[in-house]
Amino acid sequence: MRNIRQTNRHQGMTFIEVLIALFLLLVGLLGAVAMQATVKKSSFDAMQRSLASSLAQDMLERMRSNDPTALATYESNDYGVALNAVPANRCNIQGAPCTAAQMATNDIYEWELALMGADVMSGGDRRGGLIGARGCVSHNANAVQVVVTWQGRVSTVDGQKVNNCGAASDKRRQVVVEAFIN
């Protein structure tokens, strides 16, 4: 009889062991949830940077496809502040060519639409684009600089690379693309 009692005493887990196991499982699950939240934020920031880079390259390619004499038409440091009026000539009719200045005006309008997210609509609201986006274009002879500025989600150091593009802020991010157009 004595042997049966001793073996019964050592079977199963105690309540303390179960609580410790549950605590460890809970800590692991909370860590996984926290990691998922961090990954989601980082993914959003990466998407914003990718979109800014794409928009800067888009404007650069628009400028390259136009006559280099129209470079001065593109120059401004306030794209994205307010959407310009729709150009009279949208340069989309076959057989009715546009001048270089008309093409530049149309390019600027379409770039601002993309920059401000106005080209993506949902329920009548603008849903695309960057947060607080601003665009700047400058040139010196045939050297062109396109800057896209936006507001990041997390405060860090001001991402200022070009002084006059976008509002100074510890959330400002900038993508600068430079090229030579001939």
PyMOL commands that place a pseudoatom at each C-alpha (Angstrom):
pseudoatom trace, name=CA, resn=MET, resi=1, chain=A, elem=C, hetatm=0, pos=[0.000, 0.000, 0.000]
pseudoatom trace, name=CA, resn=ARG, resi=2, chain=A, elem=C, hetatm=0, pos=[2.790, 2.344, 0.742]
pseudoatom trace, name=CA, resn=ASN, resi=3, chain=A, elem=C, hetatm=0, pos=[4.175, 2.194, -2.817]
pseudoatom trace, name=CA, resn=ILE, resi=4, chain=A, elem=C, hetatm=0, pos=[0.794, 3.080, -4.334]
pseudoatom trace, name=CA, resn=ARG, resi=5, chain=A, elem=C, hetatm=0, pos=[0.439, 6.221, -2.209]
pseudoatom trace, name=CA, resn=GLN, resi=6, chain=A, elem=C, hetatm=0, pos=[3.909, 7.464, -3.106]
pseudoatom trace, name=CA, resn=THR, resi=7, chain=A, elem=C, hetatm=0, pos=[3.384, 7.080, -6.849]
pseudoatom trace, name=CA, resn=ASN, resi=8, chain=A, elem=C, hetatm=0, pos=[0.018, 8.845, -6.692]
pseudoatom trace, name=CA, resn=ARG, resi=9, chain=A, elem=C, hetatm=0, pos=[1.630, 11.832, -5.043]
pseudoatom trace, name=CA, resn=HIS, resi=10, chain=A, elem=C, hetatm=0, pos=[4.003, 12.425, -7.974]
pseudoatom trace, name=CA, resn=GLN, resi=11, chain=A, elem=C, hetatm=0, pos=[1.571, 12.164, -10.873]
pseudoatom trace, name=CA, resn=GLY, resi=12, chain=A, elem=C, hetatm=0, pos=[0.370, 15.218, -12.891]
pseudoatom trace, name=CA, resn=MET, resi=13, chain=A, elem=C, hetatm=0, pos=[1.296, 18.890, -12.671]
pseudoatom trace, name=CA, resn=THR, resi=14, chain=A, elem=C, hetatm=0, pos=[0.827, 21.181, -9.775]
pseudoatom trace, name=CA, resn=PHE, resi=15, chain=A, elem=C, hetatm=0, pos=[-1.183, 24.361, -9.995]
pseudoatom trace, name=CA, resn=ILE, resi=16, chain=A, elem=C, hetatm=0, pos=[2.012, 26.450, -9.761]
pseudoatom trace, name=CA, resn=GLU, resi=17, chain=A, elem=C, hetatm=0, pos=[3.546, 24.654, -12.739]
pseudoatom trace, name=CA, resn=VAL, resi=18, chain=A, elem=C, hetatm=0, pos=[0.406, 25.269, -14.822]
pseudoatom trace, name=CA, resn=LEU, resi=19, chain=A, elem=C, hetatm=0, pos=[0.430, 28.972, -13.922]
pseudoatom trace, name=CA, resn=ILE, resi=20, chain=A, elem=C, hetatm=0, pos=[4.094, 29.306, -14.884]
pseudoatom trace, name=CA, resn=ALA, resi=21, chain=A, elem=C, hetatm=0, pos=[3.458, 27.576, -18.226]
pseudoatom trace, name=CA, resn=LEU, resi=22, chain=A, elem=C, hetatm=0, pos=[0.491, 29.870, -18.947]
pseudoatom trace, name=CA, resn=PHE, resi=23, chain=A, elem=C, hetatm=0, pos=[2.538, 32.935, -18.008]
pseudoatom trace, name=CA, resn=LEU, resi=24, chain=A, elem=C, hetatm=0, pos=[5.338, 31.931, -20.389]
pseudoatom trace, name=CA, resn=LEU, resi=25, chain=A, elem=C, hetatm=0, pos=[2.834, 31.267, -23.176]
pseudoatom trace, name=CA, resn=LEU, resi=26, chain=A, elem=C, hetatm=0, pos=[1.189, 34.663, -22.581]
pseudoatom trace, name=CA, resn=VAL, resi=27, chain=A, elem=C, hetatm=0, pos=[4.543, 36.499, -22.670]
pseudoatom trace, name=CA, resn=GLY, resi=28, chain=A, elem=C, hetatm=0, pos=[5.385, 34.795, -25.973]
pseudoatom trace, name=CA, resn=LEU, resi=29, chain=A, elem=C, hetatm=0, pos=[2.033, 35.704, -27.519]
pseudoatom trace, name=CA, resn=LEU, resi=30, chain=A, elem=C, hetatm=0, pos=[2.278, 39.337, -26.391]
pseudoatom trace, name=CA, resn=GLY, resi=31, chain=A, elem=C, hetatm=0, pos=[5.774, 39.528, -27.866]
pseudoatom trace, name=CA, resn=ALA, resi=32, chain=A, elem=C, hetatm=0, pos=[4.477, 38.221, -31.199]
pseudoatom trace, name=CA, resn=VAL, resi=33, chain=A, elem=C, hetatm=0, pos=[1.640, 40.774, -31.233]
pseudoatom trace, name=CA, resn=ALA, resi=34, chain=A, elem=C, hetatm=0, pos=[4.034, 43.633, -30.422]
pseudoatom trace, name=CA, resn=MET, resi=35, chain=A, elem=C, hetatm=0, pos=[6.380, 42.495, -33.185]
pseudoatom trace, name=CA, resn=GLN, resi=36, chain=A, elem=C, hetatm=0, pos=[3.479, 42.402, -35.664]
pseudoatom trace, name=CA, resn=ALA, resi=37, chain=A, elem=C, hetatm=0, pos=[2.536, 46.006, -34.795]
pseudoatom trace, name=CA, resn=THR, resi=38, chain=A, elem=C, hetatm=0, pos=[6.135, 47.151, -35.309]
pseudoatom trace, name=CA, resn=VAL, resi=39, chain=A, elem=C, hetatm=0, pos=[6.326, 45.360, -38.657]
pseudoatom trace, name=CA, resn=LYS, resi=40, chain=A, elem=C, hetatm=0, pos=[3.092, 47.007, -39.792]
pseudoatom trace, name=CA, resn=LYS, resi=41, chain=A, elem=C, hetatm=0, pos=[4.392, 50.501, -38.948]
pseudoatom trace, name=CA, resn=SER, resi=42, chain=A, elem=C, hetatm=0, pos=[7.707, 49.834, -40.671]
pseudoatom trace, name=CA, resn=SER, resi=43, chain=A, elem=C, hetatm=0, pos=[5.916, 48.501, -43.727]
pseudoatom trace, name=CA, resn=PHE, resi=44, chain=A, elem=C, hetatm=0, pos=[3.840, 51.700, -43.964]
pseudoatom trace, name=CA, resn=ASP, resi=45, chain=A, elem=C, hetatm=0, pos=[6.958, 53.879, -43.696]
pseudoatom trace, name=CA, resn=ALA, resi=46, chain=A, elem=C, hetatm=0, pos=[8.686, 51.835, -46.400]
pseudoatom trace, name=CA, resn=MET, resi=47, chain=A, elem=C, hetatm=0, pos=[5.651, 52.165, -48.658]
pseudoatom trace, name=CA, resn=GLN, resi=48, chain=A, elem=C, hetatm=0, pos=[5.664, 55.953, -48.167]
pseudoatom trace, name=CA, resn=ARG, resi=49, chain=A, elem=C, hetatm=0, pos=[9.368, 56.161, -49.052]
pseudoatom trace, name=CA, resn=SER, resi=50, chain=A, elem=C, hetatm=0, pos=[8.843, 53.962, -52.110]
pseudoatom trace, name=CA, resn=LEU, resi=51, chain=A, elem=C, hetatm=0, pos=[5.931, 56.115, -53.282]
pseudoatom trace, name=CA, resn=ALA, resi=52, chain=A, elem=C, hetatm=0, pos=[7.976, 59.302, -52.803]
pseudoatom trace, name=CA, resn=SER, resi=53, chain=A, elem=C, hetatm=0, pos=[10.833, 57.853, -54.832]
pseudoatom trace, name=CA, resn=SER, resi=54, chain=A, elem=C, hetatm=0, pos=[8.425, 56.774, -57.558]
pseudoatom trace, name=CA, resn=LEU, resi=55, chain=A, elem=C, hetatm=0, pos=[6.844, 60.242, -57.699]
pseudoatom trace, name=CA, resn=ALA, resi=56, chain=A, elem=C, hetatm=0, pos=[10.249, 61.939, -57.958]
pseudoatom trace, name=CA, resn=GLN, resi=57, chain=A, elem=C, hetatm=0, pos=[11.265, 59.587, -60.782]
pseudoatom trace, name=CA, resn=ASP, resi=58, chain=A, elem=C, hetatm=0, pos=[7.913, 60.194, -62.491]
pseudoatom trace, name=CA, resn=MET, resi=59, chain=A, elem=C, hetatm=0, pos=[8.468, 63.964, -62.625]
pseudoatom trace, name=CA, resn=LEU, resi=60, chain=A, elem=C, hetatm=0, pos=[12.016, 63.475, -63.825]
pseudoatom trace, name=CA, resn=GLU, resi=61, chain=A, elem=C, hetatm=0, pos=[10.827, 61.234, -66.668]
pseudoatom trace, name=CA, resn=ARG, resi=62, chain=A, elem=C, hetatm=0, pos=[8.110, 63.730, -67.591]
pseudoatom trace, name=CA, resn=MET, resi=63, chain=A, elem=C, hetatm=0, pos=[10.768, 66.432, -67.849]
pseudoatom trace, name=CA, resn=ARG, resi=64, chain=A, elem=C, hetatm=0, pos=[13.035, 64.187, -69.928]
pseudoatom trace, name=CA, resn=SER, resi=65, chain=A, elem=C, hetatm=0, pos=[10.245, 63.423, -72.385]
pseudoatom trace, name=CA, resn=ASN, resi=66, chain=A, elem=C, hetatm=0, pos=[9.572, 67.121, -72.979]
pseudoatom trace, name=CA, resn=ASP, resi=67, chain=A, elem=C, hetatm=0, pos=[11.714, 69.662, -74.796]
pseudoatom trace, name=CA, resn=PRO, resi=68, chain=A, elem=C, hetatm=0, pos=[14.676, 70.802, -72.617]
pseudoatom trace, name=CA, resn=THR, resi=69, chain=A, elem=C, hetatm=0, pos=[13.756, 74.417, -73.380]
pseudoatom trace, name=CA, resn=ALA, resi=70, chain=A, elem=C, hetatm=0, pos=[10.708, 73.965, -71.098]
pseudoatom trace, name=CA, resn=LEU, resi=71, chain=A, elem=C, hetatm=0, pos=[12.763, 73.158, -67.968]
pseudoatom trace, name=CA, resn=ALA, resi=72, chain=A, elem=C, hetatm=0, pos=[12.079, 76.585, -66.461]
pseudoatom trace, name=CA, resn=THR, resi=73, chain=A, elem=C, hetatm=0, pos=[8.321, 75.921, -66.704]
pseudoatom trace, name=CA, resn=TYR, resi=74, chain=A, elem=C, hetatm=0, pos=[8.632, 73.022, -64.251]
pseudoatom trace, name=CA, resn=GLU, resi=75, chain=A, elem=C, hetatm=0, pos=[10.569, 74.963, -61.607]
pseudoatom trace, name=CA, resn=SER, resi=76, chain=A, elem=C, hetatm=0, pos=[8.670, 75.575, -58.350]
pseudoatom trace, name=CA, resn=ASN, resi=77, chain=A, elem=C, hetatm=0, pos=[8.938, 74.787, -54.637]
pseudoatom trace, name=CA, resn=ASP, resi=78, chain=A, elem=C, hetatm=0, pos=[5.250, 74.594, -53.736]
pseudoatom trace, name=CA, resn=TYR, resi=79, chain=A, elem=C, hetatm=0, pos=[3.797, 71.616, -55.591]
pseudoatom trace, name=CA, resn=GLY, resi=80, chain=A, elem=C, hetatm=0, pos=[1.169, 69.933, -53.449]
pseudoatom trace, name=CA, resn=VAL, resi=81, chain=A, elem=C, hetatm=0, pos=[0.134, 73.062, -51.532]
pseudoatom trace, name=CA, resn=ALA, resi=82, chain=A, elem=C, hetatm=0, pos=[-2.985, 73.483, -53.674]
pseudoatom trace, name=CA, resn=LEU, resi=83, chain=A, elem=C, hetatm=0, pos=[-4.019, 71.677, -56.832]
pseudoatom trace, name=CA, resn=ASN, resi=84, chain=A, elem=C, hetatm=0, pos=[-3.608, 73.823, -59.930]
pseudoatom trace, name=CA, resn=ALA, resi=85, chain=A, elem=C, hetatm=0, pos=[-6.539, 74.355, -62.280]
pseudoatom trace, name=CA, resn=VAL, resi=86, chain=A, elem=C, hetatm=0, pos=[-7.129, 71.759, -64.971]
pseudoatom trace, name=CA, resn=PRO, resi=87, chain=A, elem=C, hetatm=0, pos=[-5.091, 72.772, -68.035]
pseudoatom trace, name=CA, resn=ALA, resi=88, chain=A, elem=C, hetatm=0, pos=[-7.081, 74.007, -71.020]
pseudoatom trace, name=CA, resn=ASN, resi=89, chain=A, elem=C, hetatm=0, pos=[-5.212, 71.582, -73.294]
pseudoatom trace, name=CA, resn=ARG, resi=90, chain=A, elem=C, hetatm=0, pos=[-4.779, 68.144, -71.692]
pseudoatom trace, name=CA, resn=CYS, resi=91, chain=A, elem=C, hetatm=0, pos=[-2.470, 67.029, -74.528]
pseudoatom trace, name=CA, resn=ASN, resi=92, chain=A, elem=C, hetatm=0, pos=[-4.391, 63.797, -74.987]
pseudoatom trace, name=CA, resn=ILE, resi=93, chain=A, elem=C, hetatm=0, pos=[-5.946, 64.294, -78.423]
pseudoatom trace, name=CA, resn=GLN, resi=94, chain=A, elem=C, hetatm=0, pos=[-4.273, 62.472, -81.282]
pseudoatom trace, name=CA, resn=GLY, resi=95, chain=A, elem=C, hetatm=0, pos=[-3.356, 64.746, -84.155]
pseudoatom trace, name=CA, resn=ALA, resi=96, chain=A, elem=C, hetatm=0, pos=[-3.438, 67.900, -82.007]
pseudoatom trace, name=CA, resn=PRO, resi=97, chain=A, elem=C, hetatm=0, pos=[0.120, 68.293, -80.743]
pseudoatom trace, name=CA, resn=CYS, resi=98, chain=A, elem=C, hetatm=0, pos=[0.956, 70.379, -77.705]
pseudoatom trace, name=CA, resn=THR, resi=99, chain=A, elem=C, hetatm=0, pos=[3.711, 72.909, -77.353]
pseudoatom trace, name=CA, resn=ALA, resi=100, chain=A, elem=C, hetatm=0, pos=[6.481, 72.224, -74.841]
pseudoatom trace, name=CA, resn=ALA, resi=101, chain=A, elem=C, hetatm=0, pos=[4.925, 74.741, -72.411]
pseudoatom trace, name=CA, resn=GLN, resi=102, chain=A, elem=C, hetatm=0, pos=[1.468, 73.127, -72.720]
pseudoatom trace, name=CA, resn=MET, resi=103, chain=A, elem=C, hetatm=0, pos=[2.990, 69.701, -72.125]
pseudoatom trace, name=CA, resn=ALA, resi=104, chain=A, elem=C, hetatm=0, pos=[4.818, 71.025, -69.047]
pseudoatom trace, name=CA, resn=THR, resi=105, chain=A, elem=C, hetatm=0, pos=[1.583, 72.517, -67.666]
pseudoatom trace, name=CA, resn=ASN, resi=106, chain=A, elem=C, hetatm=0, pos=[-0.207, 69.199, -68.189]
pseudoatom trace, name=CA, resn=ASP, resi=107, chain=A, elem=C, hetatm=0, pos=[2.697, 67.250, -66.648]
pseudoatom trace, name=CA, resn=ILE, resi=108, chain=A, elem=C, hetatm=0, pos=[2.663, 69.499, -63.568]
pseudoatom trace, name=CA, resn=TYR, resi=109, chain=A, elem=C, hetatm=0, pos=[-1.099, 69.058, -63.143]
pseudoatom trace, name=CA, resn=GLU, resi=110, chain=A, elem=C, hetatm=0, pos=[-0.907, 65.258, -63.377]
pseudoatom trace, name=CA, resn=TRP, resi=111, chain=A, elem=C, hetatm=0, pos=[2.108, 65.113, -61.042]
pseudoatom trace, name=CA, resn=GLU, resi=112, chain=A, elem=C, hetatm=0, pos=[0.305, 67.213, -58.443]
pseudoatom trace, name=CA, resn=LEU, resi=113, chain=A, elem=C, hetatm=0, pos=[-2.721, 64.916, -58.692]
pseudoatom trace, name=CA, resn=ALA, resi=114, chain=A, elem=C, hetatm=0, pos=[-0.475, 61.954, -57.850]
pseudoatom trace, name=CA, resn=LEU, resi=115, chain=A, elem=C, hetatm=0, pos=[1.494, 63.882, -55.224]
pseudoatom trace, name=CA, resn=MET, resi=116, chain=A, elem=C, hetatm=0, pos=[-1.642, 64.908, -53.344]
pseudoatom trace, name=CA, resn=GLY, resi=117, chain=A, elem=C, hetatm=0, pos=[-3.328, 61.529, -53.761]
pseudoatom trace, name=CA, resn=ALA, resi=118, chain=A, elem=C, hetatm=0, pos=[-6.178, 63.072, -55.742]
pseudoatom trace, name=CA, resn=ASP, resi=119, chain=A, elem=C, hetatm=0, pos=[-5.937, 60.369, -58.386]
pseudoatom trace, name=CA, resn=VAL, resi=120, chain=A, elem=C, hetatm=0, pos=[-7.119, 57.708, -55.872]
pseudoatom trace, name=CA, resn=MET, resi=121, chain=A, elem=C, hetatm=0, pos=[-10.684, 58.324, -54.713]
pseudoatom trace, name=CA, resn=SER, resi=122, chain=A, elem=C, hetatm=0, pos=[-12.944, 56.399, -52.325]
pseudoatom trace, name=CA, resn=GLY, resi=123, chain=A, elem=C, hetatm=0, pos=[-16.402, 57.691, -51.489]
pseudoatom trace, name=CA, resn=GLY, resi=124, chain=A, elem=C, hetatm=0, pos=[-15.547, 61.143, -52.816]
pseudoatom trace, name=CA, resn=ASP, resi=125, chain=A, elem=C, hetatm=0, pos=[-12.450, 61.479, -50.585]
pseudoatom trace, name=CA, resn=ARG, resi=126, chain=A, elem=C, hetatm=0, pos=[-8.804, 61.436, -51.640]
pseudoatom trace, name=CA, resn=ARG, resi=127, chain=A, elem=C, hetatm=0, pos=[-7.254, 58.237, -50.318]
pseudoatom trace, name=CA, resn=GLY, resi=128, chain=A, elem=C, hetatm=0, pos=[-3.870, 57.935, -52.002]
pseudoatom trace, name=CA, resn=GLY, resi=129, chain=A, elem=C, hetatm=0, pos=[-0.627, 59.781, -51.882]
pseudoatom trace, name=CA, resn=LEU, resi=130, chain=A, elem=C, hetatm=0, pos=[1.780, 60.743, -49.175]
pseudoatom trace, name=CA, resn=ILE, resi=131, chain=A, elem=C, hetatm=0, pos=[1.034, 62.364, -45.826]
pseudoatom trace, name=CA, resn=GLY, resi=132, chain=A, elem=C, hetatm=0, pos=[1.550, 66.135, -46.161]
pseudoatom trace, name=CA, resn=ALA, resi=133, chain=A, elem=C, hetatm=0, pos=[3.315, 65.771, -49.515]
pseudoatom trace, name=CA, resn=ARG, resi=134, chain=A, elem=C, hetatm=0, pos=[5.181, 68.644, -51.151]
pseudoatom trace, name=CA, resn=GLY, resi=135, chain=A, elem=C, hetatm=0, pos=[7.199, 68.642, -54.343]
pseudoatom trace, name=CA, resn=CYS, resi=136, chain=A, elem=C, hetatm=0, pos=[10.015, 70.911, -55.458]
pseudoatom trace, name=CA, resn=VAL, resi=137, chain=A, elem=C, hetatm=0, pos=[11.712, 71.126, -58.833]
pseudoatom trace, name=CA, resn=SER, resi=138, chain=A, elem=C, hetatm=0, pos=[14.761, 73.211, -59.604]
pseudoatom trace, name=CA, resn=HIS, resi=139, chain=A, elem=C, hetatm=0, pos=[17.321, 73.318, -62.368]
pseudoatom trace, name=CA, resn=ASN, resi=140, chain=A, elem=C, hetatm=0, pos=[20.661, 74.896, -63.148]
pseudoatom trace, name=CA, resn=ALA, resi=141, chain=A, elem=C, hetatm=0, pos=[21.326, 74.769, -66.880]
pseudoatom trace, name=CA, resn=ASN, resi=142, chain=A, elem=C, hetatm=0, pos=[20.460, 71.121, -67.650]
pseudoatom trace, name=CA, resn=ALA, resi=143, chain=A, elem=C, hetatm=0, pos=[21.074, 69.761, -64.141]
pseudoatom trace, name=CA, resn=VAL, resi=144, chain=A, elem=C, hetatm=0, pos=[17.695, 69.037, -62.541]
pseudoatom trace, name=CA, resn=GLN, resi=145, chain=A, elem=C, hetatm=0, pos=[16.782, 68.346, -58.928]
pseudoatom trace, name=CA, resn=VAL, resi=146, chain=A, elem=C, hetatm=0, pos=[13.390, 66.872, -57.953]
pseudoatom trace, name=CA, resn=VAL, resi=147, chain=A, elem=C, hetatm=0, pos=[12.532, 66.724, -54.240]
pseudoatom trace, name=CA, resn=VAL, resi=148, chain=A, elem=C, hetatm=0, pos=[9.522, 65.013, -52.686]
pseudoatom trace, name=CA, resn=THR, resi=149, chain=A, elem=C, hetatm=0, pos=[8.832, 65.803, -49.019]
pseudoatom trace, name=CA, resn=TRP, resi=150, chain=A, elem=C, hetatm=0, pos=[6.277, 64.143, -46.755]
pseudoatom trace, name=CA, resn=GLN, resi=151, chain=A, elem=C, hetatm=0, pos=[5.478, 63.699, -43.073]
pseudoatom trace, name=CA, resn=GLY, resi=152, chain=A, elem=C, hetatm=0, pos=[6.555, 60.469, -41.417]
pseudoatom trace, name=CA, resn=ARG, resi=153, chain=A, elem=C, hetatm=0, pos=[4.591, 58.847, -38.594]
pseudoatom trace, name=CA, resn=VAL, resi=154, chain=A, elem=C, hetatm=0, pos=[7.345, 58.889, -35.974]
pseudoatom trace, name=CA, resn=SER, resi=155, chain=A, elem=C, hetatm=0, pos=[9.312, 61.889, -34.724]
pseudoatom trace, name=CA, resn=THR, resi=156, chain=A, elem=C, hetatm=0, pos=[13.049, 61.689, -35.391]
pseudoatom trace, name=CA, resn=VAL, resi=157, chain=A, elem=C, hetatm=0, pos=[15.460, 64.288, -36.716]
pseudoatom trace, name=CA, resn=ASP, resi=158, chain=A, elem=C, hetatm=0, pos=[14.257, 66.690, -39.419]
pseudoatom trace, name=CA, resn=GLY, resi=159, chain=A, elem=C, hetatm=0, pos=[14.901, 64.953, -42.734]
pseudoatom trace, name=CA, resn=GLN, resi=160, chain=A, elem=C, hetatm=0, pos=[15.862, 68.247, -44.379]
pseudoatom trace, name=CA, resn=LYS, resi=161, chain=A, elem=C, hetatm=0, pos=[18.107, 67.845, -47.376]
pseudoatom trace, name=CA, resn=VAL, resi=162, chain=A, elem=C, hetatm=0, pos=[16.777, 70.834, -49.307]
pseudoatom trace, name=CA, resn=ASN, resi=163, chain=A, elem=C, hetatm=0, pos=[15.925, 73.904, -47.196]
pseudoatom trace, name=CA, resn=ASN, resi=164, chain=A, elem=C, hetatm=0, pos=[12.914, 75.288, -48.990]
pseudoatom trace, name=CA, resn=CYS, resi=165, chain=A, elem=C, hetatm=0, pos=[10.994, 72.084, -49.707]
pseudoatom trace, name=CA, resn=GLY, resi=166, chain=A, elem=C, hetatm=0, pos=[8.286, 71.238, -47.191]
pseudoatom trace, name=CA, resn=ALA, resi=167, chain=A, elem=C, hetatm=0, pos=[7.600, 72.531, -43.709]
pseudoatom trace, name=CA, resn=ALA, resi=168, chain=A, elem=C, hetatm=0, pos=[10.361, 72.093, -41.130]
pseudoatom trace, name=CA, resn=SER, resi=169, chain=A, elem=C, hetatm=0, pos=[9.420, 69.314, -38.725]
pseudoatom trace, name=CA, resn=ASP, resi=170, chain=A, elem=C, hetatm=0, pos=[10.959, 66.435, -36.826]
pseudoatom trace, name=CA, resn=LYS, resi=171, chain=A, elem=C, hetatm=0, pos=[8.683, 64.207, -38.935]
pseudoatom trace, name=CA, resn=ARG, resi=172, chain=A, elem=C, hetatm=0, pos=[9.794, 65.595, -42.313]
pseudoatom trace, name=CA, resn=ARG, resi=173, chain=A, elem=C, hetatm=0, pos=[11.192, 63.055, -44.754]
pseudoatom trace, name=CA, resn=GLN, resi=174, chain=A, elem=C, hetatm=0, pos=[12.677, 63.858, -48.170]
pseudoatom trace, name=CA, resn=VAL, resi=175, chain=A, elem=C, hetatm=0, pos=[13.682, 62.022, -51.303]
pseudoatom trace, name=CA, resn=VAL, resi=176, chain=A, elem=C, hetatm=0, pos=[16.027, 63.955, -53.592]
pseudoatom trace, name=CA, resn=VAL, resi=177, chain=A, elem=C, hetatm=0, pos=[16.633, 62.852, -57.182]
pseudoatom trace, name=CA, resn=GLU, resi=178, chain=A, elem=C, hetatm=0, pos=[19.168, 64.646, -59.344]
pseudoatom trace, name=CA, resn=ALA, resi=179, chain=A, elem=C, hetatm=0, pos=[19.754, 64.140, -63.050]
pseudoatom trace, name=CA, resn=PHE, resi=180, chain=A, elem=C, hetatm=0, pos=[21.116, 65.779, -66.159]
pseudoatom trace, name=CA, resn=ILE, resi=181, chain=A, elem=C, hetatm=0, pos=[18.646, 66.421, -68.991]
pseudoatom trace, name=CA, resn=ASN, resi=182, chain=A, elem=C, hetatm=0, pos=[19.873, 67.168, -72.469]
for i in range(1, 182): cmd.bond("trace and resi %d" % i, "trace and resi %d" % (i + 1))
show_as sticks, trace
zoom trace
